Amino acid sequence: MVKGSFFSGLGYLGEGFRLIRQPGLRLFVVIPLALNILLFGLLFYLLAEFFSSMIAYAMDMLPDWAWLQSLDWLFWVLYGLVILLMLAYGFVILANLIGSPFYGYLSELTEKHLTGQEVSTDGSWDQIIRDIPRALWREVQKILYYLPRALGLFILGLIPVVNLAAALLWLAFNAWMMALQYVDYPADNHRVSFPSLKRTLSDTRLSALGFGLPVALAAMVPVLNLFVVPAAVCGATAYWVRETGLPVESK
């Protein structure tokens, strides 16, 4: 039986937006935000070019059936949704590679704000720098989990008619990935392995999807997506505290 509450999960992103305005958390929002602005401008330009080519290729593949040709607007909408989802998670992947050391510490500060308890005894800049290789490896693990599944959905999206279901599967998969992506920060702070995190989120899958869905949708909105990443880190930390508890450190 799937546990958790989809509707309770929906509230964590809003809580994250409230948390990033706290004075003690702002510094670790501003620094990666500046980097994300530069990153998003470049990524948006590159994927805009890819989007144009993708639409032309997909329309050429359609058989010359009158009823299919009359639905060409629908395929534009569906492929547009898939590309926006790719843009959303592609941006998240790159933004998190750049900001992962900052986001790990942002999660620590958020947890302390919520619980009043220290997560670690060393929050110095030296420790943040030493954590860079470990933080980057966690991001690589998430990318390796994401890519083969995204490739399978991408191939489904190239098949006419089948791509109607592929767009919905993309949305559900991105919601799951967003939850996995951001709850990983507090999990990593507690030295919970990535496989253990997947099992933990599976135990509260409905809450995880409820949290991940608005994050996935907000990540598709230009400008808003720049602020979604730090807000999602704070919201995921609140999710961790309330949905999963605080496990003992084990790797």
Disulfide bonds with the S-S distance in Angstrom:
none
